[in-house]
């Protein structure tokens, strides 16, 4: 695909659940090698956007192409080039990490020997070398998250969609993931990063998209958003989502102890 062409193009995307309109005409172009920070309050439409992009929701209005392929008409080849790490995922925790990743790798038609070699290398890099053959029902949340992250990248996807990927990780693992995002982007991988952790979004993103009540209300680099709206990303978020008086809410909570 031409590097000047968007790898993801979304045009007039609408999605409703019964009479509730969740996405209200999203238009978006994302280019190869971009790290997109996708932020917004709960219920804004972030998860719905992600589920549509990953093919988990097929009932939507609008036009989406991914790597030049029409998502609504041909979702399967798109799924093969996407890695997805959801916020809340259930592992088959009676399996070991190597068994689970063998299962995931085969879904992507990877050779058994390549899965084993790559899984071992990735898990070792995440500090799980002594747990490769242990059942995951004994794992901490952070250990499970490392396995999930590995499952999202094991097939070397063109596009990586991360939904709160740092959940449960220790400080060292957070540093590794942040560096990994940067290195993947340099290789031309496209990262779609959803998070409520504003400081991380600010640091890793080339461009930040803020969605509120089903519409994108901000789209630009952090410096562009700061020049237009001022202050930190947290304050920009609060201002554009109608929660500028957040500090007042905190004071109200504290008043309960007076």
C-alpha positions in Angstrom: 0.0 0.0 0.0 1.2 3.5 -0.8 2.5 5.2 2.4 0.7 8.3 1.3 -2.6 6.4 1.4 -4.5 5.9 4.6 -4.3 2.4 5.9 -7.6 3.0 7.7 -10.3 5.2 6.2 -13.6 5.8 8.0 -16.4 7.7 6.3 -19.6 8.8 7.9 -19.7 6.0 10.5 -22.9 5.6 12.5 -23.9 3.0 15.0 -27.0 2.8 17.1 -28.2 0.3 19.7 -32.0 0.3 19.5 -32.9 4.1 19.7 -29.5 5.1 21.3 -27.1 6.6 18.7 -23.6 5.8 19.8 -21.5 6.9 16.8 -22.8 10.0 15.0 -20.9 10.3 11.7 -17.2 9.6 12.4 -14.8 10.6 9.6 -11.2 9.6 10.0 -8.0 8.8 8.1 -5.1 7.0 9.7 -1.8 6.5 8.0 0.8 3.7 8.1 3.2 4.2 11.0 1.0 6.5 12.9 0.4 6.1 16.7 -3.2 7.3 17.3 -4.3 8.0 20.9 -8.0 7.5 21.0 -9.5 9.0 24.2 -12.9 9.9 25.5 -15.1 9.5 28.6 -17.0 6.2 29.3 -19.9 5.8 26.9 -18.4 8.1 24.3 -18.1 5.4 21.6 -14.5 4.3 21.9 -15.2 0.6 22.4 -17.8 0.6 19.7 -15.3 2.1 17.2 -12.8 -0.6 18.2 -15.2 -3.4 17.9 -16.3 -2.2 14.4 -12.6 -1.9 13.3 -11.8 -5.4 14.5 -14.9 -6.9 12.9 -16.6 -7.8 16.1 -19.5 -5.6 15.1 -20.6 -5.8 11.5 -24.0 -4.0 11.8 -23.0 -0.4 11.2 -23.7 2.4 8.7 -21.0 4.1 6.8 -17.9 3.1 4.8 -14.7 1.7 6.2 -11.6 0.4 4.3 -8.6 -1.1 6.0 -5.5 -1.6 3.8 -7.6 -0.9 0.8 -10.2 -3.6 1.7 -13.9 -2.9 2.4 -14.5 -4.0 5.9 -18.2 -4.7 5.5 -17.7 -6.8 2.4 -14.6 -8.7 3.4 -13.7 -8.7 7.1 -11.7 -11.9 7.3 -8.5 -10.7 5.5 -8.6 -7.5 7.5 -8.8 -9.5 10.8 -5.6 -11.3 9.6 -3.6 -8.1 9.6 -4.9 -6.7 12.9 -3.6 -7.4 16.4 -6.1 -6.7 19.1 -5.5 -6.5 22.9 -8.9 -5.8 24.5 -9.3 -4.2 27.9 -11.1 -7.2 29.4 -10.2 -10.5 27.9 -10.7 -14.0 29.1 -7.7 -16.3 28.7 -8.0 -20.0 28.5 -6.3 -20.2 31.8 -6.1 -24.0 32.1 -3.5 -23.7 29.3 0.1 -22.6 29.6 1.2 -19.5 27.8 2.9 -21.5 25.1 -0.2 -23.7 24.6 -2.4 -20.6 24.4 -0.1 -18.8 21.9 0.1 -21.9 19.8 -3.7 -21.8 19.6 -3.7 -18.1 18.7 -0.9 -18.5 16.2 -2.7 -21.3 14.4 -5.8 -19.0 14.0 -3.5 -16.9 11.9 -2.2 -19.9 9.9 1.3 -19.6 11.4 3.6 -22.6 11.3 3.9 -24.4 14.6 7.7 -24.0 14.8 7.5 -20.3 14.1 4.8 -19.9 16.8 6.9 -21.7 19.4 10.1 -19.7 18.6 8.4 -16.4 18.5 6.2 -17.0 21.6 9.3 -18.1 23.6 11.2 -15.0 22.5 8.4 -12.6 23.2 7.4 -14.0 26.6 11.0 -14.1 27.7 11.3 -10.4 26.7 8.3 -9.7 28.9 10.0 -11.5 31.9 8.0 -14.7 31.7 10.8 -17.2 30.8 10.2 -19.2 34.0 6.4 -19.4 33.4 6.3 -20.7 29.8 4.9 -24.0 30.8 2.9 -23.1 33.9 -0.9 -23.1 33.8 -2.2 -19.5 33.6 -4.8 -20.0 36.4 -2.0 -19.2 38.8 -0.9 -16.0 37.0 -1.3 -12.5 38.4 -3.2 -9.9 36.3 0.1 -8.4 35.1 1.3 -11.8 33.9 -1.9 -12.4 32.1 -1.7 -9.0 30.4 1.8 -9.8 29.1 0.4 -13.0 27.6 -2.4 -11.0 26.0 0.0 -8.4 24.6 2.1 -11.3 23.1 -1.0 -12.8 21.5 -1.7 -9.4 19.9 1.7 -9.1 18.2 2.7 -12.7 17.6 1.5 -12.7 14.0 3.4 -9.5 13.2 0.2 -7.5 12.3 0.2 -4.3 10.2 -2.3 -2.7 12.6 -2.2 -3.1 16.4 -5.3 -2.0 18.4 -4.6 -1.6 22.1 -7.4 -1.0 24.6 -6.0 -0.1 28.0 -3.0 -2.3 27.3 -1.0 -1.3 30.5 -3.7 -2.6 32.9 -2.0 -4.5 35.7 1.5 -4.1 34.4 4.4 -3.1 36.7 6.5 0.0 36.0 9.2 -1.9 34.1 6.7 -3.6 31.8 5.0 -0.2 31.1 8.4 1.1 30.0 8.9 -1.9 27.7 5.4 -1.5 26.1 6.0 2.2 25.5 9.3 1.5 23.8 7.7 -1.3 21.8 5.0 1.0 20.5 7.7 3.4 19.3 9.7 0.7 17.6 6.7 -0.9 15.9 5.6 2.5 14.5 9.2 3.1 13.1 8.7 -0.2 11.3 5.6 1.2 9.7 3.0 -0.5 12.0 -0.1 1.5 12.8 -1.1 1.7 16.4 -4.6 2.5 17.6 -4.2 3.2 21.3 -7.3 3.6 23.6 -6.6 4.7 27.2 -7.8 6.8 30.1 -4.1 7.3 31.1 -3.6 10.8 29.7 0.1 11.0 30.5 0.9 7.9 28.5 -1.4 8.9 25.6 0.4 12.2 25.4 3.9 10.6 25.3 3.3 7.7 22.8 0.8 9.3 20.3 1.7 11.0 17.1 -1.9 12.2 16.9 -4.7 12.4 19.5 -8.4 11.9 18.8 -10.9 12.9 21.4 -14.4 11.4 21.0 -17.3 12.7 23.0 -21.0 11.6 22.8 -20.3 9.8 19.5 -18.5 12.6 17.7 -14.8 13.4 17.3 -14.3 16.8 19.0 -10.5 17.1 18.7 -8.0 15.7 16.2 -4.4 16.7 16.2 -0.9 16.4 17.8 -0.7 17.2 21.5 1.1 20.4 20.6 -1.7 21.4 18.2 -4.3 20.6 20.8 -2.4 22.5 23.5 -2.0 25.6 21.2 -5.7 25.6 20.5 -7.1 24.7 23.9 -4.2 25.3 26.3 -2.9 23.5 29.3 -2.4 19.7 29.8 -4.1 16.9 28.0 -6.2 16.2 31.2 -7.5 19.7 31.2 -8.2 19.7 27.4 -10.1 16.4 27.9 -12.1 17.9 30.8 -12.8 21.1 28.8 -14.0 19.4 25.6 -16.1 16.7 27.3 -17.9 19.2 29.5 -16.3 18.2 32.8 -14.1 21.3 33.4 -15.1 21.4 37.1 -13.6 18.0 37.9 -11.6 19.5 40.8 -14.9 20.7 42.3 -16.1 17.1 42.3 -13.0 16.0 44.2 -13.6 18.7 46.7 -17.2 17.6 47.1 -16.0 14.0 47.8 -13.6 15.3 50.5 -16.4 17.3 52.1 -18.1 14.0 53.0 -15.3 13.5 55.6 -15.6 16.9 57.3 
